[in-house]
Amino acid sequence: MVRHSTRPRSAPERDIPEAAALPGDQRARRQRVIEAAGRLMVTEDYGKIQVKDVAEGGGVSLGTLYRYFSSKDHLFACALTDWARAETGPGSAPAARAHPDGTPEERMRAVVHTAAQAFEKAPRVYGAIMQLQVSADRYARDEFWAFSGRQLDAFAEAVADVPEPYRDDIVSVVSSVLAESLRGYVTGLFPISGVYERLDRTVRLAFRAPFA
């Protein structure tokens, strides 16, 4: 399946194939590029990363890289998804399932702490997120919102036994505070301890009232 770009007509449009539609050797080559991007995303500021350095790290030419990715943003949105699927990525480790006998409040706290710990280890990744969430590239936007959806699903799983509409409200509030707190951390407004303190207060407040 091929998705069609919605970039302005003044720019040449290119169709970027889905990874699943690629032959095995090309999928492996594409994955090497994503892994090279992921390594740089963890160690370098997003704005300073050059796509040519990613191509070199992935062992491909710049032209080959752009067969698989429409832009730098698209490439790094895919790298973000790959990072999130790793054991330390938010939403990938089933933190809620690690506390099957815990209360919804305890499970939610475990999930948001797992997410915060991932970004504590790799704060530059959140810097990339701040760029990707405003990307004009449709491919990058699609990939980024899929990443965000998986994180929200992990939060929703933690409170699956909370009735609606309270469940959706809790997920919305906690995820918003997580995002705002991480932004404050990576921009130097407060230390990582402040992230955990804000999250814990938010979770306590979210579960303070009984659900009717």
C-alpha positions in Angstrom: 0.0 0.0 0.0 1.3 3.5 -0.9 0.2 6.6 0.9 0.0 9.8 -1.1 1.7 13.0 0.0 -0.4 16.2 0.6 2.5 18.6 0.2 1.9 21.8 -1.8 1.5 21.2 -5.6 4.5 23.5 -6.1 6.8 20.8 -4.7 7.2 17.5 -6.6 5.1 14.9 -4.9 6.6 11.5 -4.1 4.9 8.3 -3.0 6.7 6.8 -0.1 6.1 3.0 0.2 5.0 1.4 3.4 7.7 -0.7 5.0 5.6 -3.8 4.8 5.4 -3.4 1.0 9.2 -3.4 0.6 11.3 -6.6 -0.3 13.1 -8.1 2.6 16.5 -6.6 1.8 15.1 -3.1 1.4 13.2 -3.5 4.7 16.4 -4.4 6.4 18.2 -1.4 4.8 15.4 0.9 5.9 15.6 -0.4 9.4 19.3 0.2 9.6 18.7 3.8 8.7 16.0 4.1 11.4 18.4 2.6 14.0 21.1 5.0 12.9 18.7 7.9 13.3 17.7 6.5 16.7 21.2 6.5 18.0 21.7 10.2 17.0 18.3 11.2 18.4 19.4 10.0 21.8 22.8 11.7 21.8 22.4 14.9 19.7 20.0 17.8 19.7 17.5 17.3 16.9 18.2 20.6 15.2 21.9 19.8 14.9 21.5 16.3 13.3 22.3 16.2 9.6 20.5 13.6 7.5 23.7 12.8 5.7 25.2 11.6 9.0 22.2 9.3 9.4 22.7 7.9 5.9 26.4 7.3 6.7 25.6 5.6 10.0 23.0 3.4 8.2 25.5 2.5 5.5 23.4 3.9 2.6 23.6 6.9 0.2 21.5 10.0 0.8 19.5 9.2 -2.3 18.7 5.7 -1.0 17.6 7.2 2.4 15.1 9.4 0.6 13.5 6.5 -1.2 12.2 5.4 2.2 11.5 8.7 4.0 10.0 11.9 2.7 12.0 14.2 5.0 14.1 14.4 8.1 10.9 14.7 10.2 9.5 11.5 8.7 12.7 9.6 9.3 12.9 10.7 12.9 9.2 10.1 13.5 9.9 6.5 12.5 13.0 6.5 14.8 10.8 7.7 17.6 8.3 4.8 17.0 11.3 2.4 17.0 12.6 3.9 20.2 9.2 3.6 21.9 8.9 -0.1 21.0 12.2 -0.8 22.9 11.9 -2.0 26.4 12.7 1.4 27.9 10.3 3.3 25.7 7.0 4.8 27.0 4.0 2.6 26.4 6.1 -0.5 25.4 6.8 -2.0 28.8 3.4 -3.2 30.2 3.9 -1.3 33.5 0.3 -1.6 34.4 0.5 -5.4 34.1 3.4 -5.4 36.5 0.8 -4.4 39.2 -2.2 -6.6 38.3 -3.5 -6.4 41.9 -2.9 -2.7 42.3 -5.5 -0.1 42.3 -6.1 2.0 39.1 -4.3 4.8 40.8 -1.2 2.6 41.5 -1.2 1.3 38.0 -1.5 4.8 36.4 1.4 6.0 38.6 3.5 3.0 37.4 2.8 3.8 33.8 3.6 7.5 33.9 6.7 6.8 35.9 7.8 4.4 33.2 7.3 7.1 30.6 9.1 9.7 32.6 12.0 7.4 33.3 12.5 6.7 29.6 12.8 10.4 28.9 15.0 10.9 31.9 17.5 8.5 30.3 17.2 10.2 26.9 16.0 13.8 27.3 17.0 14.8 23.8 14.3 12.5 22.5 11.7 14.8 24.0 13.4 17.7 22.2 12.8 15.8 18.9 9.2 15.2 19.9 8.6 19.0 20.3 9.8 19.4 16.7 7.9 16.5 15.3 4.6 17.3 16.8 4.4 20.5 14.7 5.9 19.0 11.5 4.3 20.0 8.2 5.2 16.6 6.7 2.1 14.4 6.5 4.1 11.2 6.7 5.8 12.5 9.9 2.5 13.6 11.4 0.9 10.2 10.7 3.8 8.4 12.3 4.0 10.8 15.3 0.3 10.5 16.1 0.5 6.7 15.9 3.3 6.9 18.5 1.1 9.2 20.7 -1.8 6.9 20.3 0.2 3.9 21.6 1.2 5.9 24.7 -2.4 6.9 25.4 -3.5 3.3 25.0 -1.0 2.3 27.7 -2.4 4.9 30.0 -6.0 3.8 29.2 -5.0 0.2 30.0 -3.9 1.2 33.4 -7.4 2.5 34.2 -9.4 0.0 32.2 -11.7 -0.7 35.1 -12.6 3.0 35.7 -16.0 3.8 34.2 -16.4 6.2 31.4 -16.2 9.2 31.0 -13.9 9.4 34.0 -11.4 7.0 32.3 -10.9 9.3 29.3 -10.7 12.4 31.5 -8.0 10.8 33.7 -6.0 9.8 30.6 -6.3 13.2 29.1 -5.3 15.1 32.2 -2.4 12.9 33.2 -1.0 12.7 29.6 -1.2 16.5 29.3 0.6 17.0 32.6 3.3 14.5 31.6 3.9 16.4 28.3 4.0 19.8 30.0 6.3 18.5 32.8 8.7 16.9 30.4 8.8 20.1 28.3 9.7 22.0 31.5 12.4 19.4 32.3 14.1 19.4 28.9 14.0 23.2 28.7 15.6 23.6 32.1 12.6 25.0 34.0 12.9 22.3 36.8 14.8 19.1 37.5 13.5 15.6 36.7 12.4 15.3 40.4 9.9 18.0 39.6 8.4 15.9 36.8 7.8 13.0 39.2 6.4 15.3 41.9 3.9 16.9 39.4 2.9 13.5 38.1 2.3 12.1 41.6 0.2 15.1 42.6 -1.8 14.9 39.4 -2.5 11.2 39.8 -3.6 11.7 43.4 -6.0 14.5 42.4 -7.4 12.5 39.5 -8.4 9.7 41.9 -9.5 11.7 44.8 -13.2 11.9 43.9 -15.3 8.7 43.9 -16.6 7.6 40.5 -20.3 7.6 40.1 
